[in-house]
Amino acid sequence: METSGRWRSAHRAAEYNRLRKKTREHEFVGRMEREFEFSPRVSGGVLEVVRETFFDNREMGTGEIDCTCASAEEGPGKSIADVKKVEVRLTREVRSDREVQARSGDSAMRKVQILRMTEEAYEQGGLLTQEDLGRVLGVSSRTIRRDVEELVNQKVKLYLRGLQRDIGKGISHKVWIIGLYLEWKTYSEIERITGHSGGAIKGYLNDFSRVLMARERGIRRAKEIGYYIGRTERLVEEYLQLIAQAEKNREQRERLESIKSQMRHVERKIPLKKGDSGMVWRLV
């Protein structure tokens, strides 16, 4: 049995490496190394410069905007004029934002937007300022400052340039929401506590469930799980840490088992085609 498990793990790792090597990015880096004798580090750097400077083939979605902000690599203390800038794409508004506004008002909607956009910018290598947020959301910096203070008081991790030294503290809002779900809170209770819409909560739970099922199948590396489900390594790592903590608590462990049972039920309803890898959780 143990030998079989090791074989499956090795097989998945080999599949992951093969898929990763089939990308245009990998081919570009390979040609830099073969034809120009660049080191892997230099080749990767050239790729990033080319990609950032000339290409952004992502189709602009409804409610999305492009924004220039400070690079997350820049430390605090520099004036905004002197720091390296990056271009990021932000989700300015989604349908569920209006649900939050109708239920809890403008301030609640802004907080949801602030959490989402600051995290999106950070995942793309940037850090927004309070001024950036005010410009994007069409309100004063004073209004944003008040919203930020209330979010900080909730101990939620906020990826903001003015709070750069404190980014490592607290938990992300997604982990906060899933943590409440593992405590057997209902959707309506989580909506009331966090200010997020039911649709957003279900979306976060769906991602968490896929991470949980990947771990159940023996895939432990956050980078590999993130590749398969299309989420960042950082988020997957946070979810894996949350799972490890929940397994130490009897009630939360029961909640995890409930999620696994629901996911297995979904898998049984999706017929496998010949040649499928069996990782149906990727489709959920």
N, C-alpha and C positions, 0 to 999 in steps of 0.2 A: 504493500500500500504506500509506504514511504517512498519507494523507488518510483512508483507511478506518479506521485505528487511532484517529485523532483523533475521528472520527465516533462510533465505539463508546464511546470514553471519555466524550464529551459526552452520549451517550445514557444511559449508566449513571449519570452524575452527575444528569441530569434525572430519571431513575427514582427515584434515592435521595431527591432533594428532594421529589418528589411523594409518595412513601410517608411521609416524615417529617411532611409537612403533613396527613396523614390521621389523626393521632392525636388523642385527646381533650385531651392536654396542650397541643398546638399550638393547638387551638381555644379552650381556656381562656385562654391567653396572648393570643391575638388579640382576644378579647372584652374583656379588661382594657384593651388598647390602644385599641380602637375606642370602647367605651362609657364608659370612665372616663378616657381620655386618659393612661393610665400609660405610662411609658417601657418599652421591652423589658426593661431590667434589673429595674425594679420589678415588672413583671408576672411575670417568672420567679421573683422572690423570693417573691411572694404564692403562686404555685403550690407552691413548695417548703414553705412554712409550712403551707398547707392539707393537703398530702399527708402531711407528717410528723405533723401534729397529729391529723387525723381519719381518715385512711384507711390501711389496710394490707390490701388485698384478696387478698394472696397466701395460697394455701392452705397450711397447715402440713404439710410433708412428713414422712415417717418419719425420725426421728432429728434433726429440726430443733428449735431452741429460739429464743425471743426473748431478747435481752439488752440492757440499757442500759449504755452505756459513754461514755467521753470522746470529744468531737468531735475529729477529726483536724485541724481548723482551729485548735485551741487549742495554743499553744506550751508548751514545758516550763517548769517553775518554779511553776505554780499548784497549789494543793491541789485534790484531786479534788472537794471540795465546791464550789469556786468555778468550775469549768470548765463550759462548755456540754456538755450530754449529748445523745446520739442513740440511737435504738432501732435495733438491727440484728438480722438473723436469721442464725443460725449453724447449720451442719451439724455437730451434736455427734457423730454417729456414722454411718458407712456400712458396708455389709457387708464391704468390703475391709479395714476397720480390724481386724476379727477375724482376717483372714488374716495380717496383719502381726503381730498379737499371738501367733498360734499358731506363726509361724515364728521371731520374734525377741524376743518378750516384751512386757511392759507398757510399758516405757520407750520402745521403738521405736514402739509404737502411739500413745502420747501425743505424741511428736514429730510424727508425721504429722498428728494432730489439731490440734496447736498451729499448725503451718504453715498448715493449711487454714483454721482459724477466724480467725486473725489477719489473713490475707489477705482473707477474706470481709468481716470488719468494716471493713477499710480501704477496700475497694471500695464500701462503703455509707457512707463518711464518718466512720468511728469508729476508735478505737485501744483495744484491750484492754490491761489491765494484767496483771501476773503474778497478782494477787489474783483478777481476773476469771476467768482460766484455771483457777486452783485450785478456785474455786467451781463452775465448769461441769463440770470433770472429776472433782471429788470427791477431790482430793488436797491436800496442804499446799502453801503458797507455797514452802517450801524445796525440795520435790520439783520444782515447776515451774521454780524458779531453776536447779536442776541441769540440767534438760532444756534450758533456754534457753541456758545456757553451752555445752553440747555443740553445739547448733545454730549458735551464733555462731562457734564454732571451725571449723565447716565452711564458713565464708564465705558462708552462705546469707542472703539478705535477709530480715529478720524485722520485720514490721509491728507493733511493740509500743510502747506509750507510754513505757516506761522506756528504750527505745532510739531515741527520736524523732530525735535528732540524727544517728543513723547509718542512717536508713532509706534514704538515697540510695546507700549502699555495698552492695557485693556484688550477687549476682543472685538472682532469685526461684527458688524450688525447682522451678517448672515449667520455667524456662529451663535450670536445672541438669540436669534429667532429659533434656530434649530434646537438650541439648548432648552428653550422654553417648551418646545414640542416634546422633547424627551422627558420633560417633567410632567407630561400628560396634560398640558394646557390645551384648551380647545382653540380652534381658529379664531373665534370671536374674542377670546381672552388675549391671544397673541396680538390681534389687531389693536385692541385697546391699550395694551402695555407698550407696544413698539410703534404704533402709528402707521404700520404698513398695511397694505391691502391684502385680502385673502388670496388674490391671484399671485402677488409677489411671494407670499409665504409658501404657497404650493410650488412655485417655481424653485425656490431655494430647497424645499424638501425633496423635490425630484432629483436635483443635483446630488444632495446628500445621500439619497437612497442608492444612486448609481455608484457612488464612492463606496458605500457600505457593501454592495453586492460584489464589487471588484475585490475588495478586501476579503470577502467571504470565499472567493475563488482563488485566493492565494496570491493575488497581485498586491504587493506591498509598497512598491516605489511610487511616490506621489507623482513624479514626472511621467511615469508610464500610464498611470490612471488618468492623469490630466490629458495626455495625448489622445487616449481612446474616447473620453467623454467631452472633449473640447472645452475644458476649464483650466485655469492657471494652476501651476504647481503649488503656488502659495496657498490658494484656496483649498486644494485637495489636502495639503499637509495640515491645515487647520481643522478640516473635517476628520482626518485620521486621528488627530490628537483628541478631538471631542469624543470619537468612538471609544478610544482607549479609556478615557475618563468614565464614560457612561457604563462601560462593562464592569466597573468596580461598584456600581450602585444597583441594587436589586430591581428597583422600580424602573430605572432607565434601561437596564438590561432587558427587561420585559418589553419595553417600548421598541428597542432595537429588533427583538425577535418578531414583534408585530409587523414592523416595516419589512423585514425579510420575507415573512409569510405573504404579505401583499405583493411584493415583487415577484415571488415565485409563481403566484397566481397569474400575474400578468404574463410571465414567460410561457406558462402552459397555454395561454390563449393565443400566442403568436407562433404559428407553425414554422419549424425550421426547414429551410431548403437544403438540398444536397450541397455539401461543401461549406455550409455555414460553420463558423468557429464555435458557436454555442454561446457567445457573449451577447445574448439578446438584450441585456440590461442597457447596452449602448443605445438601443433604439427607443427606450422608454422616455 
